[in-house]
């Protein structure tokens, strides 16, 4: 008899769902991170002398999307973060720094 078929399945207890307070805290942290990334992106873009439209063409996204990201209204993927950091000549981690801009 095969070892996999002879052993009963183990039940793994489910973790408790987050409390409302924990979920609210995580949502606030997510919003703060979106705002930080967006502000840094806008600062770096304008320091590079690029308009919203020009940079959106370089980053292969719509100006509307880029504007929403800069305002902190939209989340971005790691892939997009890497792409924009490449075109700005910075390391992707620079968007996550606690340093003031």
Secondary structure as GFF3:
##gff-version 3
##sequence-region A 1 101
A	DSSP	alpha_helix	3	6	.	.	.	ID=ss1
A	DSSP	alpha_helix	20	47	.	.	.	ID=ss2
A	DSSP	alpha_helix	52	58	.	.	.	ID=ss3
A	DSSP	alpha_helix	63	70	.	.	.	ID=ss4
A	DSSP	alpha_helix	78	88	.	.	.	ID=ss5
A	DSSP	three_ten_helix	92	95	.	.	.	ID=ss6
###
